[in-house]
């Protein structure tokens, strides 16, 4: 059974056939539900996105798609060097778990798209400026006419277990104390997902995988990844150790130990929108949401 992953919910029809017609896009924009973004933050109203009027929309606009009833959705984005935002602007990390299926899918799409545009203002072939085309689904060089399309970097994430059904969590050196999560890493060129799982677990803790199970995938637009989730058993739980480079500390946990350490604050769990938290909750069982109520980290 695949995991129910918070950021994999998507209810919009992307309507790619409409992207090349600027007249149609103008007409859709005039009656659209428009998401407003400043840098990587969303304008919000309570626990929902604050959709703005087309007349108030300032910034670069990108088409996201149509709802099941045919209502168009766009995002309007303004770049910013701000590090402090008002309370009405929130990040997807803090907002994502509270949005409904339609809004969270639109927000994930909007964040991934706007961040890609900001990092591809110049052509990778000749270095000239590029401009947004096709409703924001691509960019085109103003000099060589080369077209550039968004790319997503695949990364595996794996919940390591032993024969006693304990789980192994690790803490990266760059994280503050008490932050622990599952093991993860980018898929390297020419590598399959399964080979990446085997390599990452071996590199980060020395685990020897005996079997693995695919659990699902989720976009992770921070800035441009997709997380491919696996559960894996290892044959050498007694000899695993943190690699000392990326992973500084590892810990084996039973369900009771996870509950007590998260409740006491000895261990900070991954955020609710993450694949790591979904895997941990699924392993823990039906009472995860009520019993694993300790503080989680967000960044």
C-alpha positions in Angstrom: 0.0 0.0 0.0 1.4 3.4 -1.0 1.8 6.2 1.5 -0.7 9.1 1.6 1.8 11.9 1.1 0.8 15.5 1.9 2.4 17.3 -1.0 1.4 14.7 -3.6 -2.2 15.8 -3.6 -3.0 17.5 -6.9 -6.5 18.3 -8.2 -5.8 20.8 -11.0 -5.8 19.8 -14.7 -2.6 21.3 -16.1 -4.3 22.0 -19.4 -1.1 22.1 -21.4 -2.9 22.6 -24.7 -3.9 26.1 -23.5 -0.4 27.3 -22.8 0.5 28.4 -26.3 -2.5 30.7 -26.8 -1.8 34.1 -25.3 -5.3 35.4 -26.0 -6.9 32.5 -24.2 -4.5 32.9 -21.3 -5.4 36.6 -21.0 -9.0 35.7 -20.9 -8.5 33.0 -18.3 -6.4 35.4 -16.1 -9.1 38.0 -16.1 -11.4 35.5 -14.2 -8.8 33.4 -12.4 -8.1 32.5 -8.9 -4.6 34.0 -8.4 -2.0 32.9 -5.9 0.2 35.8 -4.7 3.8 35.0 -3.9 6.7 37.2 -2.6 10.0 35.4 -3.0 9.2 31.8 -1.7 6.3 32.9 0.5 2.5 32.7 -0.1 0.1 35.4 0.8 -2.4 33.7 3.1 -5.7 34.3 4.9 -5.8 32.2 8.0 -5.0 28.6 7.1 -5.8 29.1 3.4 -4.2 30.8 0.4 -5.4 34.4 -0.1 -6.4 34.6 -3.8 -6.1 38.1 -5.2 -8.0 40.0 -7.8 -6.4 40.3 -11.3 -6.5 44.1 -10.9 -4.2 43.8 -7.9 -1.8 41.3 -9.4 1.7 42.6 -9.8 4.7 40.5 -10.9 5.4 37.6 -13.2 2.4 35.5 -14.0 2.4 31.7 -14.6 -0.6 29.5 -15.6 -1.1 26.5 -13.2 -4.2 24.8 -14.7 -7.9 24.4 -14.4 -10.1 23.1 -11.5 -12.6 20.3 -12.2 -15.2 23.0 -12.7 -13.1 24.8 -15.3 -11.9 27.6 -13.0 -8.4 28.8 -14.0 -5.6 29.1 -11.5 -2.5 31.3 -11.9 0.4 32.4 -9.6 1.7 35.9 -9.7 5.3 36.2 -8.3 7.5 39.0 -7.2 11.2 38.4 -6.5 12.5 39.8 -3.2 15.6 39.9 -1.1 13.6 40.1 2.1 14.5 37.8 5.0 11.5 38.9 7.2 7.9 38.7 6.0 4.6 39.8 7.5 2.3 37.3 9.2 0.2 37.1 6.1 3.0 35.6 4.1 3.9 32.0 4.9 6.2 29.3 3.6 5.0 26.0 2.2 6.8 24.2 5.0 4.5 25.8 7.6 1.4 26.1 5.5 1.4 22.9 3.5 -0.1 20.5 6.0 -3.1 22.8 6.5 -4.2 23.3 2.9 -6.9 21.3 1.2 -6.1 19.0 -1.8 -6.6 21.6 -4.4 -4.8 24.4 -2.8 -1.7 22.4 -1.7 -1.3 21.0 -5.2 -1.5 24.5 -6.7 0.9 25.8 -4.1 3.5 23.1 -4.8 3.3 23.7 -8.5 3.5 27.5 -8.0 6.6 27.2 -5.7 8.5 24.9 -8.0 7.7 26.9 -11.1 8.6 30.3 -9.6 11.9 29.1 -8.2 12.8 27.6 -11.5 12.1 30.8 -13.3 14.2 32.8 -10.8 17.2 30.5 -11.3 17.0 30.4 -15.1 17.0 34.0 -16.2 19.9 33.4 -18.6 20.4 30.8 -21.3 22.6 27.8 -20.4 23.8 27.6 -24.1 24.9 31.2 -24.8 24.4 33.2 -21.6 21.9 35.7 -23.0 18.7 36.6 -21.2 15.6 34.4 -21.4 11.9 35.2 -21.2 9.0 33.2 -20.0 6.8 31.6 -22.7 3.9 29.1 -22.9 2.2 30.4 -19.8 5.3 30.1 -17.8 5.9 26.4 -18.6 9.2 27.2 -20.4 11.7 30.0 -21.1 13.2 31.0 -24.4 16.6 32.7 -25.1 16.3 36.1 -26.7 19.4 35.5 -28.8 19.7 31.9 -29.8 16.0 31.0 -29.4 16.9 28.0 -27.3 14.0 26.7 -25.2 14.5 25.7 -21.6 12.1 23.6 -19.6 11.9 22.9 -15.8 13.7 19.9 -14.5 13.2 17.9 -11.3 16.1 16.3 -9.4 15.2 12.8 -8.2 16.2 11.9 -4.7 15.6 8.6 -2.8 14.5 8.6 0.9 14.6 5.4 2.9 13.3 4.1 6.2 15.8 1.6 7.4 14.6 -1.3 9.6 16.0 -4.4 11.3 14.5 -7.8 11.9 13.0 -6.7 15.2 11.0 -3.9 13.3 13.1 -1.1 14.9 13.8 1.9 12.7 17.2 3.7 12.3 17.3 7.5 12.1 20.2 9.7 11.5 21.2 13.3 12.3 23.1 15.4 9.7 26.1 17.4 10.9 24.6 20.6 9.7 21.4 20.2 11.7 21.1 21.4 15.3 21.1 18.8 18.1 18.1 16.5 18.5 17.0 16.7 14.8 16.7 13.2 13.4 15.3 11.9 10.2 15.4 9.1 7.7 18.3 8.6 5.2 18.2 10.3 1.8 20.3 11.4 -1.1 20.2 12.4 -4.7 20.2 9.8 -7.5 23.5 10.0 -9.4 23.8 10.0 -13.2 23.3 6.6 -14.7 21.9 5.2 -11.4 18.5 3.5 -10.8 16.4 4.3 -7.8 17.1 0.9 -6.2 20.8 1.2 -6.7 20.7 4.7 -5.1 18.9 3.3 -2.1 21.6 0.6 -1.6 24.5 3.1 -2.1 23.1 5.8 0.2 22.4 3.4 3.1 25.9 1.9 2.7 27.5 5.3 2.5 25.7 7.0 5.4 25.5 4.2 8.0 27.2 1.0 6.5 23.9 -0.9 6.3 23.7 -3.9 4.0 20.2 -4.0 2.5 18.5 -7.4 2.1 15.2 -6.2 0.7 13.3 -3.0 -0.1 9.7 -1.9 -0.8 8.6 1.1 -2.7 6.3 3.4 -0.7 5.5 6.3 -3.0 6.8 9.7 -4.2 6.3 13.3 -3.4 7.4 16.6 -5.0 9.8 18.5 -2.7 10.1 22.0 -4.3 12.9 23.2 -2.0 13.9 24.0 -4.7 13.4 21.3 -7.4 13.3 17.7 -6.1 11.1 14.7 -6.1 11.4 12.3 -3.2 11.1 8.6 -4.1 10.4 6.7 -0.9 11.4 3.2 0.1 11.4 1.0 3.2 14.5 -1.2 3.5 15.7 -4.0 5.8 19.3 -4.4 6.6 21.2 -7.6 7.7 23.8 -5.9 10.0 22.0 -3.7 12.6 24.8 -4.3 15.2 27.6 -2.9 13.0 26.0 0.2 11.5 27.7 3.5 12.3 27.3 7.1 11.3 29.7 7.9 8.4 31.1 11.0 10.2 30.9 13.1 7.1 27.2 13.8 6.3 25.7 11.8 9.2 27.0 12.6 12.7 24.8 10.4 14.8 22.4 7.5 14.4 19.8 5.9 16.7 17.8 2.7 16.7 14.2 3.2 18.0 11.3 1.0 19.0 7.8 2.5 18.9 7.9 3.1 22.6 11.3 4.7 22.5 10.2 7.0 19.6 7.1 8.0 21.5 8.9 8.8 24.7 11.8 10.7 23.1 9.6 12.8 20.9 7.3 13.6 23.8 10.2 14.7 26.1 11.9 16.8 23.4 15.0 14.5 23.2 14.3 13.9 19.6 12.7 16.3 17.0 10.7 14.6 14.3 10.6 15.7 10.7 7.8 18.2 9.6 4.3 16.9 8.9 4.6 17.7 5.2 7.7 15.6 4.7 8.0 12.1 3.3 10.2 11.2 6.2 7.4 12.0 8.7 4.9 10.1 6.6 7.1 7.0 6.6 7.7 7.2 10.3 4.0 7.7 11.0 3.1 4.7 8.8 5.6 2.5 10.6 4.4 3.6 14.0 0.8 2.8 13.3 -2.7 4.4 13.5 -2.0 6.3 16.7 0.9 8.2 15.2 -0.9 11.5 14.8 -2.1 11.6 18.4 0.9 10.0 20.2 3.8 11.5 18.3 2.9 15.0 19.3 6.3 16.3 20.2 7.9 19.3 18.5 9.0 18.8 14.9 11.5 20.8 13.0 10.7 22.8 9.9 13.8 23.9 8.0 
